[in-house]
Amino acid sequence: MRISELASATGVEIETIRYYEKEGLLPAPARQDNGYRAYTPDHLERLSFIRHCRALDIPLADIRRLVGFMEHPLDDCGDINHLIDDQISRVRARLKSMKALEKQLSKLRAQCDEEHAGRDCGILHELVAAAHGEACACHPK
């Protein structure tokens, strides 16, 4: 199959496929006589695997490690467990950060509870104060 067909089958952009090839995550395909890349079902499977890992927000470096484990199926999977545990920790840290951000935005939103002229908007006043290095509702000093 051609790269456009592979892209269509996986929902991955052509430039991203080329990037994965360049990074060694996706093996380089054979070339046809006309110079076109000839992708196989193995490429489709690998690219689908990478796409699924990216959907889980697994970094490319960790995907590279997972691919290595796929290429050595008799190796112990303990490191895979650690890799996923690390990803869970990163997600939990981001959730904590997102909750803090939500709290800050809610405090900022509470500064303006009705519609009126922009010059009288409490949200804008708070943002301008913060731009001047002053304390604001969402970042008290």
The first five atom37 places (N, CA, C, CB, O) and aatype in JSON, in Angstrom:
{
  "aatype": [12, 1, 9, 15, 6, 10, 0, 15, 0, 16, 7, 19, 6, 9, 6, 16, 9, 1, 18, 18, 6, 11, 6, 7, 10, 10, 14, 0, 14, 0, 1, 5, 3, 2, 7, 18, 1, 0, 18, 16, 14, 3, 8, 10, 6, 1, 10, 15, 13, 9, 1, 8, 4, 1, 0, 10, 3, 9, 14, 10, 0, 3, 9, 1, 1, 10, 19, 7, 13, 12, 6, 8, 14, 10, 3, 3, 4, 7, 3, 9, 2, 8, 10, 9, 3, 3, 5, 9, 15, 1, 19, 1, 0, 1, 10, 11, 15, 12, 11, 0, 10, 6, 11, 5, 10, 15, 11, 10, 1, 0, 5, 4, 3, 6, 6, 8, 0, 7, 1, 3, 4, 7, 9, 10, 8, 6, 10, 19, 0, 0, 0, 8, 7, 6, 0, 4, 0, 4, 8, 14, 11],
  "atom_mask": [
    [1, 1, 1, 1, 1],
    [1, 1, 1, 1, 1],
    [1, 1, 1, 1, 1],
    [1, 1, 1, 1, 1],
    [1, 1, 1, 1, 1],
    [1, 1, 1, 1, 1],
    [1, 1, 1, 1, 1],
    [1, 1, 1, 1, 1],
    [1, 1, 1, 1, 1],
    [1, 1, 1, 1, 1],
    [1, 1, 1, 0, 1],
    [1, 1, 1, 1, 1],
    [1, 1, 1, 1, 1],
    [1, 1, 1, 1, 1],
    [1, 1, 1, 1, 1],
    [1, 1, 1, 1, 1],
    [1, 1, 1, 1, 1],
    [1, 1, 1, 1, 1],
    [1, 1, 1, 1, 1],
    [1, 1, 1, 1, 1],
    [1, 1, 1, 1, 1],
    [1, 1, 1, 1, 1],
    [1, 1, 1, 1, 1],
    [1, 1, 1, 0, 1],
    [1, 1, 1, 1, 1],
    [1, 1, 1, 1, 1],
    [1, 1, 1, 1, 1],
    [1, 1, 1, 1, 1],
    [1, 1, 1, 1, 1],
    [1, 1, 1, 1, 1],
    [1, 1, 1, 1, 1],
    [1, 1, 1, 1, 1],
    [1, 1, 1, 1, 1],
    [1, 1, 1, 1, 1],
    [1, 1, 1, 0, 1],
    [1, 1, 1, 1, 1],
    [1, 1, 1, 1, 1],
    [1, 1, 1, 1, 1],
    [1, 1, 1, 1, 1],
    [1, 1, 1, 1, 1],
    [1, 1, 1, 1, 1],
    [1, 1, 1, 1, 1],
    [1, 1, 1, 1, 1],
    [1, 1, 1, 1, 1],
    [1, 1, 1, 1, 1],
    [1, 1, 1, 1, 1],
    [1, 1, 1, 1, 1],
    [1, 1, 1, 1, 1],
    [1, 1, 1, 1, 1],
    [1, 1, 1, 1, 1],
    [1, 1, 1, 1, 1],
    [1, 1, 1, 1, 1],
    [1, 1, 1, 1, 1],
    [1, 1, 1, 1, 1],
    [1, 1, 1, 1, 1],
    [1, 1, 1, 1, 1],
    [1, 1, 1, 1, 1],
    [1, 1, 1, 1, 1],
    [1, 1, 1, 1, 1],
    [1, 1, 1, 1, 1],
    [1, 1, 1, 1, 1],
    [1, 1, 1, 1, 1],
    [1, 1, 1, 1, 1],
    [1, 1, 1, 1, 1],
    [1, 1, 1, 1, 1],
    [1, 1, 1, 1, 1],
    [1, 1, 1, 1, 1],
    [1, 1, 1, 0, 1],
    [1, 1, 1, 1, 1],
    [1, 1, 1, 1, 1],
    [1, 1, 1, 1, 1],
    [1, 1, 1, 1, 1],
    [1, 1, 1, 1, 1],
    [1, 1, 1, 1, 1],
    [1, 1, 1, 1, 1],
    [1, 1, 1, 1, 1],
    [1, 1, 1, 1, 1],
    [1, 1, 1, 0, 1],
    [1, 1, 1, 1, 1],
    [1, 1, 1, 1, 1],
    [1, 1, 1, 1, 1],
    [1, 1, 1, 1, 1],
    [1, 1, 1, 1, 1],
    [1, 1, 1, 1, 1],
    [1, 1, 1, 1, 1],
    [1, 1, 1, 1, 1],
    [1, 1, 1, 1, 1],
    [1, 1, 1, 1, 1],
    [1, 1, 1, 1, 1],
    [1, 1, 1, 1, 1],
    [1, 1, 1, 1, 1],
    [1, 1, 1, 1, 1],
    [1, 1, 1, 1, 1],
    [1, 1, 1, 1, 1],
    [1, 1, 1, 1, 1],
    [1, 1, 1, 1, 1],
    [1, 1, 1, 1, 1],
    [1, 1, 1, 1, 1],
    [1, 1, 1, 1, 1],
    [1, 1, 1, 1, 1],
    [1, 1, 1, 1, 1],
    [1, 1, 1, 1, 1],
    [1, 1, 1, 1, 1],
    [1, 1, 1, 1, 1],
    [1, 1, 1, 1, 1],
    [1, 1, 1, 1, 1],
    [1, 1, 1, 1, 1],
    [1, 1, 1, 1, 1],
    [1, 1, 1, 1, 1],
    [1, 1, 1, 1, 1],
    [1, 1, 1, 1, 1],
    [1, 1, 1, 1, 1],
    [1, 1, 1, 1, 1],
    [1, 1, 1, 1, 1],
    [1, 1, 1, 1, 1],
    [1, 1, 1, 1, 1],
    [1, 1, 1, 1, 1],
    [1, 1, 1, 0, 1],
    [1, 1, 1, 1, 1],
    [1, 1, 1, 1, 1],
    [1, 1, 1, 1, 1],
    [1, 1, 1, 0, 1],
    [1, 1, 1, 1, 1],
    [1, 1, 1, 1, 1],
    [1, 1, 1, 1, 1],
    [1, 1, 1, 1, 1],
    [1, 1, 1, 1, 1],
    [1, 1, 1, 1, 1],
    [1, 1, 1, 1, 1],
    [1, 1, 1, 1, 1],
    [1, 1, 1, 1, 1],
    [1, 1, 1, 1, 1],
    [1, 1, 1, 0, 1],
    [1, 1, 1, 1, 1],
    [1, 1, 1, 1, 1],
    [1, 1, 1, 1, 1],
    [1, 1, 1, 1, 1],
    [1, 1, 1, 1, 1],
    [1, 1, 1, 1, 1],
    [1, 1, 1, 1, 1],
    [1, 1, 1, 1, 1]
  ],
  "atom_positions": [
    [[0.85, -1.18, 0.0], [0.0, 0.0, 0.0], [0.89, 1.23, 0.0], [-0.96, 0.0, 1.22], [2.02, 1.19, 0.48]],
    [[0.38, 2.31, -0.53], [1.11, 3.58, -0.57], [0.93, 4.34, 0.73], [0.64, 4.43, -1.77], [0.08, 4.0, 1.56]],
    [[1.75, 5.36, 0.9], [1.72, 6.13, 2.15], [0.36, 6.78, 2.36], [2.82, 7.19, 2.14], [-0.12, 6.89, 3.5]],
    [[-0.27, 7.23, 1.28], [-1.59, 7.86, 1.43], [-2.63, 6.85, 1.91], [-2.04, 8.48, 0.08], [-3.53, 7.19, 2.68]],
    [[-2.5, 5.61, 1.47], [-3.41, 4.56, 1.91], [-3.16, 4.21, 3.38], [-3.26, 3.31, 1.03], [-4.1, 3.99, 4.15]],
    [[-1.88, 4.17, 3.75], [-1.53, 3.9, 5.15], [-2.06, 5.02, 6.04], [0.0, 3.75, 5.3], [-2.59, 4.76, 7.12]],
    [[-1.9, 6.25, 5.6], [-2.39, 7.4, 6.35], [-3.9, 7.32, 6.52], [-2.0, 8.71, 5.65], [-4.43, 7.55, 7.61]],
    [[-4.58, 7.0, 5.46], [-6.04, 6.9, 5.49], [-6.5, 5.76, 6.42], [-6.58, 6.69, 4.08], [-7.47, 5.91, 7.15]],
    [[-5.8, 4.65, 6.37], [-6.19, 3.48, 7.17], [-5.96, 3.7, 8.65], [-5.41, 2.26, 6.71], [-6.66, 3.1, 9.48]],
    [[-5.0, 4.55, 9.01], [-4.67, 4.73, 10.43], [-5.09, 6.08, 10.99], [-3.2, 4.58, 10.61], [-5.15, 6.25, 12.21]],
    [[-5.4, 7.04, 10.12], [-5.73, 8.38, 10.6], [-4.5, 9.16, 11.01], [0.0, 0.0, 0.0], [-4.61, 10.15, 11.74]],
    [[-3.33, 8.74, 10.54], [-2.08, 9.43, 10.85], [-1.65, 10.22, 9.61], [-0.96, 8.4, 11.28], [-1.67, 9.71, 8.5]],
    [[-1.27, 11.47, 9.83], [-0.85, 12.34, 8.73], [0.39, 11.78, 8.04], [-0.58, 13.76, 9.24], [1.23, 11.14, 8.68]],
    [[0.51, 12.03, 6.75], [1.65, 11.55, 5.97], [2.96, 12.07, 6.54], [1.51, 11.98, 4.5], [3.93, 11.31, 6.66]],
    [[3.01, 13.34, 6.9], [4.25, 13.9, 7.46], [4.62, 13.21, 8.77], [4.1, 15.41, 7.68], [5.8, 13.04, 9.07]],
    [[3.63, 12.83, 9.55], [3.89, 12.14, 10.81], [4.45, 10.74, 10.54], [2.6, 12.04, 11.66], [5.35, 10.29, 11.23]],
    [[3.9, 10.08, 9.53], [4.43, 8.76, 9.15], [5.9, 8.89, 8.76], [3.61, 8.15, 7.98], [6.73, 8.09, 9.2]],
    [[6.21, 9.88, 7.95], [7.6, 10.09, 7.54], [8.48, 10.4, 8.75], [7.7, 11.23, 6.52], [9.62, 9.93, 8.82]],
    [[7.96, 11.17, 9.69], [8.71, 11.48, 10.9], [8.99, 10.2, 11.7], [7.93, 12.49, 11.77], [10.12, 9.99, 12.15]],
    [[7.98, 9.35, 11.86], [8.17, 8.1, 12.59], [9.22, 7.22, 11.91], [6.84, 7.34, 12.71], [10.01, 6.56, 12.58]],
    [[9.22, 7.22, 10.59], [10.25, 6.48, 9.85], [11.63, 7.06, 10.15], [9.97, 6.52, 8.32], [12.58, 6.32, 10.45]],
    [[11.74, 8.38, 10.07], [13.01, 9.05, 10.31], [13.53, 8.77, 11.72], [12.87, 10.57, 10.1], [14.73, 8.61, 11.93]],
    [[12.61, 8.71, 12.69], [12.97, 8.46, 14.08], [13.2, 6.97, 14.38], [11.9, 8.99, 14.99], [13.62, 6.62, 15.48]],
    [[12.94, 6.12, 13.41], [13.16, 4.69, 13.59], [12.04, 3.96, 14.31], [0.0, 0.0, 0.0], [12.19, 2.79, 14.65]],
    [[10.92, 4.63, 14.54], [9.78, 3.97, 15.18], [9.04, 3.08, 14.19], [8.83, 5.02, 15.76], [8.46, 2.06, 14.56]],
    [[9.07, 3.46, 12.95], [8.42, 2.73, 11.88], [9.51, 2.33, 10.89], [7.27, 3.58, 11.18], [10.23, 3.2, 10.39]],
    [[9.64, 1.03, 10.6], [10.7, 0.63, 9.67], [10.49, 1.23, 8.29], [10.78, -0.89, 9.58], [9.36, 1.39, 7.82]],
    [[11.59, 1.55, 7.65], [11.51, 2.09, 6.29], [10.93, 1.03, 5.37], [12.92, 2.56, 5.78], [11.35, -0.13, 5.42]],
    [[9.98, 1.4, 4.55], [9.38, 0.42, 3.63], [10.28, 0.2, 2.41], [7.97, 0.89, 3.18], [11.15, 1.01, 2.1]],
    [[10.03, -0.89, 1.75], [10.71, -1.14, 0.48], [10.19, -0.13, -0.54], [10.49, -2.63, -0.01], [9.11, 0.43, -0.38]],
    [[10.97, 0.07, -1.56], [10.55, 0.98, -2.64], [10.15, 0.16, -3.86], [11.7, 1.99, -3.0], [10.79, -0.84, -4.2]],
    [[9.1, 0.6, -4.5], [8.68, -0.01, -5.75], [9.59, 0.5, -6.87], [7.18, 0.28, -6.06], [10.37, 1.42, -6.65]],
    [[9.48, -0.09, -8.05], [10.3, 0.34, -9.19], [10.08, 1.82, -9.52], [9.98, -0.51, -10.41], [11.0, 2.49, -10.0]],
    [[8.88, 2.31, -9.27], [8.59, 3.71, -9.57], [9.03, 4.67, -8.44], [7.1, 3.88, -9.83], [8.8, 5.87, -8.53]],
    [[9.65, 4.13, -7.39], [10.14, 4.95, -6.29], [9.16, 5.13, -5.14], [0.0, 0.0, 0.0], [9.53, 5.65, -4.09]],
    [[7.93, 4.71, -5.33], [6.94, 4.84, -4.25], [7.27, 3.88, -3.11], [5.52, 4.57, -4.78], [7.77, 2.78, -3.33]],
    [[6.98, 4.32, -1.91], [7.13, 3.45, -0.75], [6.05, 2.37, -0.82], [7.05, 4.26, 0.58], [4.91, 2.65, -1.19]],
    [[6.41, 1.16, -0.45], [5.46, 0.05, -0.46], [5.29, -0.45, 0.98], [5.95, -1.12, -1.4], [6.13, -1.18, 1.5]],
    [[4.2, -0.04, 1.61], [3.93, -0.41, 2.99], [3.22, -1.76, 3.05], [3.09, 0.66, 3.69], [2.47, -2.13, 2.15]],
    [[3.48, -2.48, 4.12], [2.92, -3.82, 4.3], [1.94, -3.82, 5.47], [4.05, -4.86, 4.55], [1.81, -2.83, 6.18]],
    [[1.25, -4.94, 5.67], [0.39, -5.05, 6.86], [1.17, -4.87, 8.16], [-0.31, -6.4, 6.87], [0.61, -4.4, 9.16]],
    [[2.46, -5.24, 8.17], [3.27, -5.02, 9.39], [3.42, -3.53, 9.69], [4.67, -5.66, 9.23], [3.39, -3.12, 10.85]],
    [[3.57, -2.71, 8.65], [3.64, -1.26, 8.85], [2.33, -0.74, 9.41], [3.98, -0.54, 7.51], [2.31, 0.1, 10.31]],
    [[1.24, -1.25, 8.88], [-0.09, -0.85, 9.36], [-0.25, -1.19, 10.84], [-1.2, -1.53, 8.52], [-0.75, -0.39, 11.62]],
    [[0.17, -2.39, 11.21], [0.06, -2.8, 12.6], [0.94, -1.94, 13.5], [0.45, -4.28, 12.75], [0.5, -1.48, 14.56]],
    [[2.18, -1.7, 13.08], [3.1, -0.9, 13.89], [2.6, 0.53, 14.03], [4.5, -0.91, 13.27], [2.64, 1.09, 15.12]],
    [[2.14, 1.11, 12.93], [1.65, 2.48, 12.99], [0.39, 2.57, 13.85], [1.35, 3.0, 11.58], [0.22, 3.55, 14.58]],
    [[-0.46, 1.59, 13.78], [-1.66, 1.56, 14.64], [-1.26, 1.45, 16.1], [-2.6, 0.39, 14.24], [-1.87, 2.07, 16.97]],
    [[-0.24, 0.65, 16.37], [0.29, 0.52, 17.73], [0.81, 1.87, 18.23], [1.43, -0.54, 17.78], [0.48, 2.3, 19.33]],
    [[1.61, 2.54, 17.41], [2.16, 3.85, 17.78], [1.03, 4.84, 18.02], [3.11, 4.38, 16.68], [1.04, 5.59, 19.0]],
    [[0.06, 4.85, 17.12], [-1.07, 5.78, 17.25], [-1.83, 5.54, 18.55], [-2.02, 5.64, 16.05], [-2.23, 6.48, 19.23]],
    [[-2.03, 4.26, 18.9], [-2.74, 3.95, 20.14], [-1.92, 4.43, 21.35], [-3.02, 2.43, 20.23], [-2.48, 4.99, 22.29]],
    [[-0.62, 4.2, 21.32], [0.24, 4.67, 22.4], [0.18, 6.19, 22.52], [1.69, 4.22, 22.17], [0.12, 6.72, 23.63]],
    [[0.18, 6.88, 21.4], [0.1, 8.35, 21.42], [-1.25, 8.79, 21.98], [0.32, 8.94, 20.0], [-1.33, 9.81, 22.67]],
    [[-2.32, 8.04, 21.67], [-3.64, 8.36, 22.22], [-3.63, 8.24, 23.75], [-4.72, 7.43, 21.61], [-4.42, 8.9, 24.43]],
    [[-2.74, 7.4, 24.28], [-2.57, 7.27, 25.72], [-1.54, 8.26, 26.25], [-2.15, 5.84, 26.08], [-1.15, 8.22, 27.41]],
    [[-1.11, 9.16, 25.36], [-0.15, 10.22, 25.68], [1.21, 9.68, 26.11], [-0.71, 11.11, 26.76], [1.93, 10.33, 26.88]],
    [[1.54, 8.52, 25.64], [2.85, 7.94, 25.94], [3.88, 8.65, 25.08], [2.87, 6.39, 25.67], [3.71, 8.76, 23.87]],
    [[4.95, 9.15, 25.7], [5.98, 9.86, 24.94], [6.67, 8.96, 23.91], [7.03, 10.45, 25.88], [6.73, 7.74, 24.08]],
    [[7.18, 9.58, 22.85], [7.83, 8.81, 21.79], [9.0, 7.98, 22.31], [8.31, 9.74, 20.69], [9.21, 6.86, 21.84]],
    [[9.76, 8.51, 23.26], [10.89, 7.74, 23.81], [10.4, 6.44, 24.45], [11.66, 8.59, 24.85], [11.03, 5.4, 24.32]],
    [[9.27, 6.51, 25.14], [8.72, 5.31, 25.76], [8.12, 4.38, 24.71], [7.66, 5.68, 26.8], [8.19, 3.16, 24.85]],
    [[7.53, 4.94, 23.67], [7.01, 4.1, 22.58], [8.18, 3.35, 21.94], [6.25, 4.97, 21.52], [8.05, 2.18, 21.6]],
    [[9.3, 4.03, 21.78], [10.49, 3.38, 21.21], [10.89, 2.19, 22.08], [11.67, 4.39, 21.11], [11.24, 1.13, 21.56]],
    [[10.82, 2.37, 23.39], [11.14, 1.25, 24.3], [10.13, 0.12, 24.15], [11.18, 1.74, 25.76], [10.5, -1.06, 24.15]],
    [[8.85, 0.47, 24.04], [7.82, -0.56, 23.87], [8.02, -1.33, 22.57], [6.43, 0.07, 23.9], [7.86, -2.54, 22.52]],
    [[8.37, -0.6, 21.51], [8.65, -1.25, 20.23], [9.81, -2.23, 20.39], [8.98, -0.2, 19.13], [9.79, -3.33, 19.83]],
    [[10.82, -1.83, 21.16], [11.94, -2.72, 21.42], [11.5, -4.0, 22.11], [0.0, 0.0, 0.0], [12.0, -5.08, 21.79]],
    [[10.58, -3.88, 23.05], [10.05, -5.07, 23.71], [9.27, -5.94, 22.72], [9.14, -4.67, 24.88], [9.33, -7.17, 22.8]],
    [[8.55, -5.31, 21.81], [7.82, -6.09, 20.8], [8.8, -6.87, 19.92], [6.94, -5.16, 19.92], [8.51, -7.99, 19.5]],
    [[9.93, -6.27, 19.65], [10.92, -6.93, 18.8], [11.69, -8.02, 19.54], [11.9, -5.9, 18.25], [12.37, -8.83, 18.91]],
    [[11.59, -8.05, 20.87], [12.25, -9.06, 21.7], [11.21, -9.67, 22.64], [13.45, -8.45, 22.51], [11.24, -9.42, 23.84]],
    [[10.29, -10.46, 22.09], [9.14, -10.94, 22.86], [9.47, -11.88, 24.02], [8.21, -11.62, 21.95], [8.61, -12.14, 24.86]],
    [[10.69, -12.4, 24.09], [11.03, -13.31, 25.18], [11.6, -12.59, 26.39], [12.02, -14.33, 24.69], [11.81, -13.2, 27.43]],
    [[11.87, -11.28, 26.27], [12.39, -10.5, 27.38], [11.32, -10.34, 28.46], [12.87, -9.12, 26.9], [10.12, -10.37, 28.18]],
    [[11.76, -10.19, 29.69], [10.87, -9.98, 30.84], [10.09, -8.67, 30.66], [11.69, -9.96, 32.17], [10.65, -7.68, 30.18]],
    [[8.84, -8.66, 31.04], [7.99, -7.48, 30.83], [7.96, -6.53, 32.02], [6.59, -7.92, 30.51], [7.18, -5.58, 32.03]],
    [[8.81, -6.77, 33.03], [8.81, -5.9, 34.2], [9.05, -4.45, 33.86], [0.0, 0.0, 0.0], [8.45, -3.57, 34.46]],
    [[9.94, -4.19, 32.9], [10.21, -2.81, 32.52], [9.01, -2.17, 31.83], [11.43, -2.75, 31.6], [8.83, -0.95, 31.91]],
    [[8.21, -2.96, 31.17], [6.99, -2.43, 30.56], [6.05, -1.94, 31.66], [6.29, -3.5, 29.67], [5.44, -0.88, 31.55]],
    [[5.93, -2.73, 32.71], [5.08, -2.34, 33.83], [5.57, -1.03, 34.44], [5.06, -3.44, 34.91], [4.77, -0.15, 34.75]],
    [[6.89, -0.89, 34.61], [7.45, 0.35, 35.16], [7.18, 1.52, 34.23], [8.96, 0.19, 35.38], [6.88, 2.63, 34.68]],
    [[7.29, 1.28, 32.95], [7.05, 2.34, 31.97], [5.61, 2.85, 32.08], [7.33, 1.82, 30.53], [5.37, 4.06, 32.08]],
    [[4.67, 1.94, 32.19], [3.26, 2.34, 32.31], [3.0, 2.97, 33.68], [2.32, 1.12, 32.09], [2.21, 3.91, 33.79]],
    [[3.64, 2.46, 34.73], [3.51, 3.09, 36.05], [3.99, 4.54, 36.0], [4.3, 2.3, 37.11], [3.37, 5.42, 36.58]],
    [[5.1, 4.77, 35.31], [5.61, 6.14, 35.16], [4.62, 7.02, 34.41], [6.96, 6.13, 34.43], [4.44, 8.18, 34.75]],
    [[3.97, 6.46, 33.38], [2.99, 7.22, 32.62], [1.78, 7.56, 33.51], [2.53, 6.44, 31.38], [1.25, 8.67, 33.45]],
    [[1.36, 6.62, 34.31], [0.26, 6.87, 35.24], [0.63, 8.0, 36.19], [-0.11, 5.58, 36.04], [-0.19, 8.87, 36.48]],
    [[1.86, 8.0, 36.68], [2.32, 9.07, 37.58], [2.3, 10.42, 36.88], [3.74, 8.77, 38.1], [1.9, 11.42, 37.48]],
    [[2.73, 10.46, 35.63], [2.7, 11.72, 34.87], [1.26, 12.21, 34.69], [3.38, 11.54, 33.5], [0.99, 13.4, 34.8]],
    [[0.36, 11.29, 34.4], [-1.05, 11.66, 34.22], [-1.63, 12.2, 35.53], [-1.88, 10.45, 33.71], [-2.35, 13.19, 35.53]],
    [[-1.31, 11.54, 36.62], [-1.81, 12.0, 37.93], [-1.27, 13.39, 38.25], [-1.41, 11.01, 39.04], [-2.0, 14.23, 38.78]],
    [[-0.01, 13.64, 37.95], [0.57, 14.96, 38.2], [-0.13, 16.01, 37.34], [2.09, 14.95, 37.9], [-0.4, 17.11, 37.81]],
    [[-0.42, 15.66, 36.09], [-1.13, 16.62, 35.22], [-2.54, 16.86, 35.72], [-1.17, 16.1, 33.78], [-3.03, 18.0, 35.66]],
    [[-3.21, 15.82, 36.2], [-4.56, 16.0, 36.76], [-4.53, 16.95, 37.95], [-5.16, 14.64, 37.18], [-5.39, 17.83, 38.08]],
    [[-3.54, 16.78, 38.81], [-3.4, 17.67, 39.96], [-3.17, 19.1, 39.49], [-2.22, 17.21, 40.87], [-3.77, 20.04, 40.02]],
    [[-2.33, 19.27, 38.5], [-2.06, 20.59, 37.94], [-3.31, 21.18, 37.3], [-0.92, 20.51, 36.92], [-3.58, 22.37, 37.44]],
    [[-4.06, 20.36, 36.61], [-5.29, 20.84, 35.95], [-6.34, 21.25, 36.99], [-5.86, 19.74, 35.01], [-7.07, 22.21, 36.77]],
    [[-6.41, 20.52, 38.1], [-7.35, 20.9, 39.16], [-6.95, 22.25, 39.76], [-7.38, 19.82, 40.26], [-7.82, 23.08, 40.07]],
    [[-5.66, 22.47, 39.94], [-5.19, 23.76, 40.45], [-5.52, 24.87, 39.46], [-3.67, 23.72, 40.73], [-5.93, 25.96, 39.85]],
    [[-5.34, 24.6, 38.18], [-5.68, 25.57, 37.15], [-7.18, 25.87, 37.16], [-5.25, 25.07, 35.77], [-7.58, 27.03, 37.04]],
    [[-7.99, 24.85, 37.3], [-9.44, 25.05, 37.36], [-9.8, 25.96, 38.54], [-10.17, 23.69, 37.47], [-10.65, 26.84, 38.41]],
    [[-9.16, 25.74, 39.67], [-9.43, 26.55, 40.86], [-9.03, 28.01, 40.6], [-8.65, 26.0, 42.08], [-9.77, 28.93, 40.98]],
    [[-7.88, 28.23, 39.97], [-7.44, 29.58, 39.66], [-8.42, 30.27, 38.71], [-6.03, 29.55, 39.06], [-8.78, 31.43, 38.91]],
    [[-8.83, 29.56, 37.68], [-9.77, 30.14, 36.71], [-11.12, 30.44, 37.36], [-9.96, 29.2, 35.52], [-11.76, 31.44, 37.02]],
    [[-11.55, 29.59, 38.27], [-12.82, 29.83, 38.96], [-12.73, 31.08, 39.82], [-13.2, 28.62, 39.82], [-13.69, 31.85, 39.89]],
    [[-11.6, 31.28, 40.49], [-11.41, 32.5, 41.28], [-11.41, 33.72, 40.38], [-10.09, 32.44, 42.09], [-11.98, 34.76, 40.72]],
    [[-10.78, 33.59, 39.24], [-10.76, 34.7, 38.28], [-12.17, 34.97, 37.77], [-9.81, 34.4, 37.1], [-12.59, 36.13, 37.68]],
    [[-12.9, 33.93, 37.43], [-14.26, 34.09, 36.9], [-15.17, 34.75, 37.92], [-14.84, 32.72, 36.49], [-16.07, 35.5, 37.55]],
    [[-14.94, 34.5, 39.2], [-15.77, 35.09, 40.26], [-15.61, 36.6, 40.35], [-15.43, 34.45, 41.59], [-16.38, 37.26, 41.04]],
    [[-14.62, 37.16, 39.68], [-14.39, 38.6, 39.74], [-15.36, 39.39, 38.85], [-12.96, 38.91, 39.31], [-15.4, 40.62, 38.93]],
    [[-16.12, 38.7, 38.04], [-17.07, 39.39, 37.16], [-18.3, 38.51, 37.03], [-16.43, 39.69, 35.74], [-18.27, 37.49, 36.34]],
    [[-19.39, 38.9, 37.68], [-20.57, 38.06, 37.69], [-21.74, 38.61, 36.88], [-21.01, 37.85, 39.09], [-22.83, 38.04, 36.89]],
    [[-21.51, 39.7, 36.18], [-22.58, 40.24, 35.33], [-21.95, 40.93, 34.13], [-23.49, 41.24, 36.13], [-20.77, 41.29, 34.15]],
    [[-22.73, 41.09, 33.09], [-22.23, 41.74, 31.89], [-22.27, 43.26, 32.05], [-23.05, 41.31, 30.66], [-23.26, 43.82, 32.51]],
    [[-21.19, 43.9, 31.66], [-21.1, 45.36, 31.66], [-19.94, 45.75, 30.76], [-20.91, 45.93, 33.13], [-19.32, 44.89, 30.13]],
    [[-19.64, 47.02, 30.7], [-18.57, 47.5, 29.83], [-17.24, 46.86, 30.21], [-18.46, 49.04, 29.91], [-16.97, 46.61, 31.38]],
    [[-16.42, 46.59, 29.2], [-15.12, 45.96, 29.42], [-14.26, 46.7, 30.43], [0.0, 0.0, 0.0], [-13.52, 46.07, 31.18]],
    [[-14.35, 48.04, 30.45], [-13.52, 48.82, 31.38], [-13.88, 48.53, 32.84], [-13.68, 50.32, 31.1], [-13.08, 48.78, 33.74]],
    [[-15.08, 48.0, 33.07], [-15.53, 47.69, 34.42], [-15.43, 46.19, 34.75], [-16.95, 48.17, 34.6], [-15.9, 45.75, 35.8]],
    [[-14.83, 45.44, 33.86], [-14.78, 43.97, 34.03], [-13.71, 43.59, 35.06], [-14.49, 43.28, 32.66], [-12.53, 43.91, 34.9]],
    [[-14.15, 42.91, 36.1], [-13.23, 42.48, 37.14], [-12.17, 41.5, 36.65], [0.0, 0.0, 0.0], [-11.04, 41.5, 37.13]],
    [[-12.55, 40.67, 35.68], [-11.59, 39.71, 35.13], [-10.45, 40.45, 34.45], [-12.28, 38.75, 34.12], [-9.27, 40.16, 34.68]],
    [[-10.8, 41.42, 33.6], [-9.76, 42.2, 32.92], [-8.89, 42.95, 33.92], [-10.39, 43.19, 31.94], [-7.67, 43.01, 33.75]],
    [[-9.49, 43.53, 34.95], [-8.73, 44.25, 35.98], [-7.71, 43.31, 36.64], [-9.68, 44.85, 37.04], [-6.56, 43.69, 36.86]],
    [[-8.15, 42.11, 36.95], [-7.26, 41.13, 37.59], [-6.11, 40.75, 36.65], [-8.05, 39.88, 38.0], [-4.96, 40.66, 37.08]],
    [[-6.43, 40.52, 35.38], [-5.39, 40.13, 34.42], [-4.38, 41.26, 34.19], [-6.03, 39.73, 33.09], [-3.19, 41.01, 34.06]],
    [[-4.87, 42.49, 34.15], [-3.98, 43.64, 33.99], [-3.11, 43.8, 35.24], [-4.79, 44.95, 33.73], [-1.91, 44.07, 35.13]],
    [[-3.71, 43.62, 36.41], [-2.93, 43.72, 37.65], [-1.8, 42.67, 37.64], [-3.85, 43.51, 38.9], [-0.66, 42.98, 37.99]],
    [[-2.13, 41.46, 37.24], [-1.12, 40.4, 37.18], [-0.02, 40.75, 36.18], [-1.76, 39.06, 36.82], [1.15, 40.46, 36.41]],
    [[-0.41, 41.36, 35.06], [0.57, 41.76, 34.04], [1.55, 42.79, 34.59], [-0.13, 42.32, 32.8], [2.68, 42.89, 34.13]],
    [[1.09, 43.57, 35.58], [1.94, 44.58, 36.22], [2.7, 44.02, 37.42], [1.1, 45.77, 36.66], [3.38, 44.75, 38.13]],
    [[2.58, 42.7, 37.63], [3.3, 42.06, 38.73], [2.59, 42.15, 40.07], [0.0, 0.0, 0.0], [3.17, 41.82, 41.11]],
    [[1.36, 42.58, 40.05], [0.6, 42.69, 41.28], [-0.12, 41.37, 41.58], [-0.43, 43.85, 41.19], [-0.25, 40.51, 40.71]],
    [[-0.56, 41.22, 42.81], [-1.35, 40.04, 43.16], [-2.69, 40.1, 42.43], [-1.56, 39.94, 44.7], [-3.22, 41.18, 42.17]],
    [[-3.21, 38.95, 42.1], [-4.54, 38.89, 41.48], [-5.33, 37.78, 42.14], [-4.44, 38.67, 39.93], [-4.78, 37.01, 42.94]],
    [[-6.59, 37.68, 41.81], [-7.45, 36.68, 42.44], [-6.94, 35.26, 42.21], [-8.88, 36.81, 41.9], [-7.04, 34.41, 43.09]],
    [[-6.38, 35.02, 41.02], [-5.95, 33.66, 40.7], [-4.5, 33.38, 41.12], [-6.1, 33.4, 39.22], [-4.09, 32.22, 41.17]],
    [[-3.74, 34.43, 41.42], [-2.34, 34.28, 41.86], [-2.06, 35.22, 43.01], [-1.36, 34.54, 40.7], [-1.29, 36.17, 42.85]],
    [[-2.66, 34.98, 44.18], [-2.39, 35.88, 45.3], [-0.93, 35.75, 45.74], [-3.34, 35.57, 46.5], [-0.32, 34.68, 45.66]],
    [[-0.4, 36.87, 46.2], [1.02, 36.83, 46.63], [1.15, 36.55, 48.09], [1.72, 38.12, 46.32], [2.27, 36.49, 48.61]]
  ]
}
